[in-house]
């Protein structure tokens, strides 16, 4: 669209942002690119004993490097043994006018994914982080208002009924991202959103029978003071959704060695339930007290923890494939409502591959590929 770069347009299609301020509306579509041929190393380096993958699903939040080539990005994903990619979109971007749906930002990348026979984790965001991401005319409407629920049901019909979405083997649908950041400890608002989620999830299951539906919250939300609200919300979810870039309140990277304990804590909160780690990432920037090597350890520790939770962790989706482009950072900075330079560095360095050029791999990507092959992916 006029005034929005190709990278910003891609932010709308893949990362779900508009590529501009959350207070603006945007329309965008991905840019088609020619097929490329690439050569991949086939020598795994993992040496430790690994547990066979079984029914587990390995996924990556799809990204794109500076060469703007989604085909190349999908080639890297397939070569690493990844089974699924995550894609998402904000409701307010996808329905800017009541009952008029701007679906290309969401569905255009699926044309590439469909060619690769890859499954999809679909993250639709009526709420995300601090933001209520509903169409403007619904902004003051309560979550449990029948009018809002009916509009979202119609929106789901449009999304799940669109050609590329209906052709996909959807592996999961998630209604909201970082919801604990938005609702805090407001019990009344939690109750209203729980009503909304139950209705929307039930409708999605009628449109797509057998589709697992959940909602994404941070690790701190699931295990801290907001845990009772999320347990009530998750009571009717098919999966427990976790979304976390592992940093503390000062945007410093947490120790990778703590990941095993985090997997244990979520499993203890939700015994017998399936857990999906859908936005699971870690920065590599020294400003976040991290490094390429520490990010690699994050991936290694995730697989170790997952091997102990084969029966309850259904999905791990690493976020993101590539570091973010500069004009994608504005959106996510506003998402986290922070101008802290460490927040920027988190966003700039969270990819498992770099952004410049064709997106060279970091040690974390090589670790993911090797660990996946060692487990039969």
C-alpha positions as CSV (number, residue, x, y, z in Angstrom):
1,X,0.0,0.0,0.0
2,X,1.1,3.6,-0.4
3,X,3.4,4.7,2.3
4,X,4.2,1.3,3.7
5,X,7.4,-0.5,2.7
6,X,7.5,-4.2,1.6
7,X,9.0,-5.1,5.0
8,X,6.2,-3.3,6.8
9,X,3.6,-5.0,4.6
10,X,5.2,-8.3,5.5
11,X,4.9,-7.4,9.2
12,X,1.2,-7.3,8.7
13,X,1.1,-10.6,6.8
14,X,3.4,-12.7,9.0
15,X,3.9,-11.0,12.3
16,X,0.4,-9.7,12.4
17,X,1.3,-6.1,12.9
18,X,0.3,-3.3,10.6
19,X,3.8,-2.2,10.2
20,X,2.8,1.2,11.7
21,X,1.3,2.5,14.9
22,X,-1.3,0.5,16.6
23,X,-3.5,3.6,16.5
24,X,-3.5,3.5,12.7
25,X,-5.3,1.2,10.3
26,X,-3.3,-0.6,7.6
27,X,-3.9,-2.7,4.6
28,X,-1.0,-4.7,3.1
29,X,-0.3,-7.8,1.2
30,X,2.9,-9.9,0.8
31,X,5.0,-9.5,-2.2
32,X,5.4,-12.5,-4.5
33,X,8.9,-13.6,-5.2
34,X,10.6,-16.0,-7.6
35,X,11.4,-19.5,-6.5
36,X,15.0,-19.9,-5.5
37,X,17.3,-23.0,-5.2
38,X,19.3,-23.3,-2.0
39,X,21.8,-25.9,-0.7
40,X,21.4,-27.1,2.9
41,X,23.9,-28.8,5.1
42,X,22.8,-32.3,6.1
43,X,25.1,-33.0,9.0
44,X,23.5,-32.8,12.4
45,X,25.8,-31.9,15.3
46,X,23.7,-33.0,18.3
47,X,25.5,-35.8,20.2
48,X,23.5,-36.2,23.4
49,X,20.8,-38.9,23.8
50,X,17.5,-37.6,22.5
51,X,13.9,-38.9,22.8
52,X,12.1,-39.8,19.6
53,X,9.7,-37.0,18.6
54,X,6.6,-39.2,18.7
55,X,3.4,-37.1,18.3
56,X,5.2,-33.8,19.1
57,X,5.0,-30.9,16.7
58,X,8.0,-28.7,16.0
59,X,7.1,-25.3,14.6
60,X,8.6,-21.9,13.8
61,X,7.0,-18.4,13.7
62,X,7.5,-17.7,10.0
63,X,9.8,-14.8,9.1
64,X,11.6,-13.3,6.1
65,X,15.0,-11.9,5.6
66,X,16.1,-8.7,3.8
67,X,15.9,-10.4,0.4
68,X,12.1,-10.4,0.9
69,X,11.8,-14.0,-0.3
70,X,9.2,-16.1,1.5
71,X,9.9,-19.1,-0.7
72,X,13.5,-19.1,0.7
73,X,12.2,-18.8,4.2
74,X,10.0,-21.8,3.7
75,X,12.9,-23.8,2.2
76,X,14.9,-23.2,5.4
77,X,12.0,-24.2,7.5
78,X,11.4,-27.5,5.6
79,X,15.2,-28.3,5.6
80,X,15.2,-28.1,9.4
81,X,12.5,-30.7,9.8
82,X,9.9,-28.2,11.0
83,X,6.3,-29.4,10.6
84,X,4.3,-26.2,11.2
85,X,4.6,-22.4,11.0
86,X,2.7,-19.8,13.0
87,X,1.0,-16.9,11.4
88,X,-1.2,-14.3,13.0
89,X,-3.2,-11.1,12.6
90,X,-5.0,-8.4,14.6
91,X,-8.8,-8.3,14.3
92,X,-8.8,-4.5,13.9
93,X,-6.4,-4.8,10.9
94,X,-8.4,-7.6,9.3
95,X,-11.8,-5.9,9.8
96,X,-11.3,-2.2,9.5
97,X,-14.9,-1.6,8.3
98,X,-17.8,-3.5,9.9
99,X,-18.2,-6.9,8.2
100,X,-15.7,-6.0,5.5
101,X,-12.7,-8.3,5.7
102,X,-9.2,-7.3,4.7
103,X,-7.8,-10.9,4.6
104,X,-4.8,-10.7,2.2
105,X,-2.4,-9.7,5.0
106,X,-3.3,-13.0,6.7
107,X,-3.9,-15.4,3.9
108,X,-1.4,-14.3,1.2
109,X,1.5,-16.1,3.0
110,X,-0.6,-19.2,3.2
111,X,-0.3,-19.6,-0.6
112,X,3.4,-20.4,0.0
113,X,2.8,-22.5,3.0
114,X,0.2,-24.5,1.1
115,X,2.7,-25.5,-1.5
116,X,5.0,-26.9,1.2
117,X,2.3,-29.1,2.8
118,X,3.1,-27.5,6.1
119,X,0.7,-27.2,9.0
120,X,-0.3,-23.9,10.4
121,X,-0.8,-22.5,13.9
122,X,-3.1,-19.5,13.5
123,X,-3.0,-16.7,16.1
124,X,-6.0,-14.3,15.8
125,X,-5.7,-11.3,18.2
126,X,-8.9,-9.6,19.4
127,X,-6.6,-8.7,22.3
128,X,-2.8,-8.6,22.4
129,X,-0.5,-7.4,25.2
130,X,-1.8,-4.1,26.5
131,X,-4.1,-3.6,23.5
132,X,-7.8,-4.3,22.8
133,X,-7.5,-5.0,19.1
134,X,-11.2,-5.0,18.0
135,X,-12.7,-2.9,15.2
136,X,-13.2,0.8,16.1
137,X,-16.9,0.6,16.4
138,X,-16.6,-2.2,19.0
139,X,-13.9,-0.7,21.1
140,X,-16.2,0.4,24.0
141,X,-18.3,-2.8,23.8
142,X,-17.8,-5.4,26.6
143,X,-16.3,-8.7,25.7
144,X,-19.3,-10.7,26.7
145,X,-21.8,-8.5,24.8
146,X,-23.7,-10.7,22.3
147,X,-23.1,-8.1,19.5
148,X,-19.3,-8.3,19.9
149,X,-19.4,-12.1,20.0
150,X,-21.6,-12.3,16.9
151,X,-19.2,-10.0,15.0
152,X,-16.2,-12.2,16.0
153,X,-18.1,-15.3,15.0
154,X,-18.7,-13.8,11.6
155,X,-15.0,-12.8,11.4
156,X,-14.1,-16.4,12.2
157,X,-16.4,-17.6,9.4
158,X,-14.6,-15.3,7.0
159,X,-11.1,-16.3,8.1
160,X,-11.7,-20.1,8.4
161,X,-13.7,-20.1,5.2
162,X,-11.2,-18.3,3.0
163,X,-9.7,-20.5,0.3
164,X,-6.1,-20.9,1.6
165,X,-7.2,-21.2,5.2
166,X,-9.8,-23.8,4.4
167,X,-7.2,-25.8,2.4
168,X,-4.7,-25.8,5.3
169,X,-4.2,-28.5,7.9
170,X,-4.7,-26.1,10.8
171,X,-2.9,-27.5,13.8
172,X,-4.2,-24.9,16.3
173,X,-6.2,-21.7,16.7
174,X,-5.3,-19.2,19.4
175,X,-7.7,-16.4,20.3
176,X,-5.5,-13.7,21.9
177,X,-1.8,-13.2,22.7
178,X,-0.3,-12.2,26.0
179,X,-3.8,-11.8,27.4
180,X,-2.5,-11.6,31.0
181,X,-0.7,-8.4,30.1
182,X,-4.0,-6.9,29.1
183,X,-6.3,-7.9,31.9
184,X,-4.0,-7.7,34.8
185,X,-6.0,-8.6,38.0
186,X,-9.4,-7.2,36.8
187,X,-11.6,-10.1,37.8
188,X,-14.7,-8.7,36.0
189,X,-12.8,-8.2,32.7
190,X,-11.3,-11.7,33.0
191,X,-14.8,-13.1,33.5
192,X,-16.1,-11.2,30.4
193,X,-13.2,-12.4,28.2
194,X,-13.7,-15.9,29.5
195,X,-17.3,-15.8,28.3
196,X,-16.2,-14.4,24.9
197,X,-13.5,-17.0,24.5
198,X,-15.9,-19.9,25.4
199,X,-18.4,-18.7,22.8
200,X,-15.8,-18.0,20.1
201,X,-14.0,-21.3,20.6
202,X,-17.3,-23.3,20.5
203,X,-18.1,-21.5,17.2
204,X,-14.7,-22.2,15.7
205,X,-15.1,-25.9,16.5
206,X,-18.4,-26.0,14.6
207,X,-16.7,-24.4,11.6
208,X,-13.7,-26.6,11.8
209,X,-14.5,-29.8,13.8
210,X,-11.5,-31.2,15.7
211,X,-9.5,-27.9,15.6
212,X,-7.7,-27.4,18.9
213,X,-8.5,-23.9,20.2
214,X,-6.6,-22.1,23.0
215,X,-5.4,-18.7,24.1
216,X,-1.8,-17.5,24.6
217,X,-0.5,-16.2,27.9
218,X,3.0,-15.6,29.3
219,X,4.7,-18.0,31.7
220,X,4.5,-15.5,34.5
221,X,0.8,-15.1,33.9
222,X,0.1,-18.8,33.9
223,X,2.1,-19.5,37.1
224,X,1.9,-16.2,39.1
225,X,-0.8,-14.1,40.7
226,X,-3.0,-14.3,37.5
227,X,-3.0,-18.1,37.4
228,X,-6.5,-18.5,38.9
229,X,-8.0,-16.2,36.1
230,X,-6.2,-18.2,33.4
231,X,-7.2,-21.5,34.9
232,X,-10.8,-20.4,34.6
233,X,-10.3,-19.2,31.1
234,X,-8.4,-22.4,30.1
235,X,-11.0,-24.7,31.6
236,X,-12.8,-25.0,28.2
237,X,-9.6,-24.6,26.0
238,X,-8.4,-27.6,24.1
239,X,-4.7,-26.7,24.8
240,X,-2.9,-24.5,27.2
241,X,-1.1,-21.8,25.2
242,X,2.2,-20.3,26.3
243,X,3.8,-17.3,24.6
244,X,7.1,-16.0,26.1
245,X,10.3,-14.4,25.0
246,X,12.4,-15.3,28.0
247,X,13.3,-11.9,29.5
248,X,12.8,-10.4,33.0
249,X,11.1,-7.1,33.8
250,X,14.2,-5.2,32.8
251,X,14.4,-6.9,29.4
252,X,17.4,-9.0,30.4
253,X,17.5,-12.6,29.2
254,X,16.7,-15.2,31.8
255,X,19.1,-18.1,32.3
256,X,18.5,-20.9,29.8
257,X,18.9,-23.4,32.5
258,X,15.6,-22.3,34.1
259,X,13.6,-23.6,31.1
260,X,13.2,-27.1,32.5
261,X,11.7,-25.7,35.7
262,X,9.3,-23.6,33.7
263,X,8.1,-26.6,31.7
264,X,7.6,-28.4,35.0
265,X,5.7,-25.5,36.6
266,X,3.2,-25.2,33.7
267,X,2.7,-29.0,33.7
268,X,2.1,-28.9,37.5
269,X,-0.6,-26.1,37.1
270,X,-2.3,-28.1,34.3
271,X,-1.9,-31.8,35.0
272,X,-3.2,-34.0,32.2
273,X,-3.6,-31.1,29.8
274,X,-1.8,-30.6,26.5
275,X,0.5,-27.5,26.4
276,X,1.4,-25.5,23.3
277,X,4.5,-23.2,23.5
278,X,3.5,-21.1,20.5
279,X,5.6,-18.0,20.7
280,X,8.8,-19.3,22.4
281,X,11.8,-17.1,21.9
282,X,15.0,-15.7,23.3
283,X,17.2,-12.7,22.4
284,X,20.8,-12.9,21.3
285,X,21.8,-9.3,21.9
286,X,24.5,-8.4,24.5
287,X,22.2,-5.5,25.5
288,X,19.9,-8.1,26.9
289,X,22.8,-9.8,28.6
290,X,22.7,-12.5,26.0
291,X,24.7,-13.7,23.1
292,X,24.5,-16.0,20.1
293,X,25.8,-18.8,22.3
294,X,23.3,-18.2,25.0
295,X,20.5,-18.2,22.5
296,X,21.8,-21.6,21.2
297,X,21.7,-22.9,24.8
298,X,18.1,-21.7,25.0
299,X,17.2,-23.9,22.1
300,X,19.2,-26.9,23.5
301,X,17.6,-26.5,26.9
302,X,14.1,-26.3,25.4
303,X,14.6,-29.7,23.7
304,X,15.9,-31.2,26.9
305,X,12.9,-30.0,28.8
306,X,10.6,-31.2,26.0
307,X,12.1,-34.6,26.1
308,X,10.9,-34.9,29.7
309,X,7.4,-33.7,28.7
310,X,6.7,-35.8,25.7
311,X,3.3,-36.7,26.8
312,X,2.0,-33.2,27.7
313,X,3.9,-30.6,25.5
314,X,2.2,-31.0,22.1
315,X,3.9,-28.0,20.3
316,X,7.0,-25.9,20.6
317,X,7.0,-23.0,18.1
318,X,10.3,-21.1,18.1
319,X,9.9,-17.4,17.6
320,X,11.0,-16.0,15.3
321,X,12.6,-17.4,12.2
322,X,14.5,-14.1,11.4
323,X,15.5,-11.0,13.4
324,X,13.0,-8.2,12.7
325,X,13.5,-5.4,10.2
326,X,13.8,-1.9,11.5
327,X,10.3,-0.9,10.3
328,X,8.8,-3.8,12.1
329,X,10.2,-2.8,15.4
330,X,7.9,0.3,15.8
331,X,4.8,-1.9,15.9
332,X,6.2,-4.3,18.5
333,X,7.7,-1.5,20.6
334,X,4.3,0.0,20.9
335,X,2.9,-3.5,21.6
336,X,5.1,-3.7,24.7
337,X,4.6,0.0,25.5
338,X,8.3,0.5,26.0
339,X,10.9,2.8,24.7
340,X,13.6,1.0,26.6
341,X,16.6,0.2,24.2
342,X,16.8,-3.3,25.7
343,X,13.2,-3.8,24.4
344,X,14.3,-2.8,21.0
345,X,17.3,-5.1,21.1
346,X,15.0,-8.0,22.2
347,X,12.9,-7.4,19.1
348,X,15.9,-6.9,16.9
349,X,17.7,-10.1,18.0
350,X,15.0,-12.6,18.8
351,X,15.2,-14.4,15.5
352,X,17.1,-17.7,15.1
353,X,18.3,-16.4,11.8
354,X,19.6,-13.0,10.9
355,X,17.8,-10.4,8.9
356,X,20.4,-9.0,6.4
357,X,20.7,-10.5,3.0
358,X,19.3,-14.0,2.7
359,X,19.2,-14.4,6.5
360,X,22.2,-16.3,7.6
361,X,21.6,-18.8,10.4
362,X,22.7,-18.2,14.0
363,X,24.0,-21.0,16.2
364,X,20.4,-21.3,17.6
365,X,19.0,-22.3,14.2
366,X,21.8,-24.9,13.7
367,X,21.0,-26.2,17.2
368,X,17.3,-26.5,16.4
369,X,18.0,-28.3,13.1
370,X,20.4,-30.7,14.7
371,X,18.2,-31.4,17.8
372,X,15.2,-32.0,15.5
373,X,17.1,-34.4,13.3
374,X,18.4,-36.3,16.3
375,X,14.8,-36.8,17.4
376,X,13.5,-38.0,14.0
377,X,12.0,-34.8,12.6
